[in-house]
Amino acid sequence: MALKRSKTFRDINLSFKMHPITNDLMVLKNEDAIKRSVINIVNTVIGEKPFLNDFGSQINASLFELDTSLHYISIENQIISALNNYEPRILIDEVKVNIDGENNEMSALISYNIVGMDSDTQEIDVLLLPARI
């Protein structure tokens, strides 16, 4: 009888900090690695990543649109599409976009489950900013 193993995920920490004892690059594991990947996918502008011209999302192009219900739906769909295409380790539960017109801020609350791991539903609140400030 085969035992079912849970998966583990590791990614390089983009801060490039060194481990104090081994002097190796620090790594992100499991939930933290996937969280960083989700944030990177959402914040990467399409065409920004070399050799993967369609990687990322079109969120930055939507940041200066009018505040309408169709705008919310469009941004939510862009996030879901980008994550479905480039993050196979998750199953998306929900994406909620919040636009605060008075403070000129937009954020997205992304809820997802990790495939192959017994963990609670993960939630990330991503602050969406324009590429040039």
Buried (B, 14 or more C-beta within 10 A) or exposed (E): EEEEEEEEBEBEBEEEEEEEEEEEEBEBEBBBBBBBBBBBBBBBBBEEBEEEEEBBBBBBEBBEEEEEEEBBEBBBEBBBEBBEEBBEBBEBEEBBBEBEEEEEEBBBEBBBBBEEBEEEEBEBEBEBBEEEE
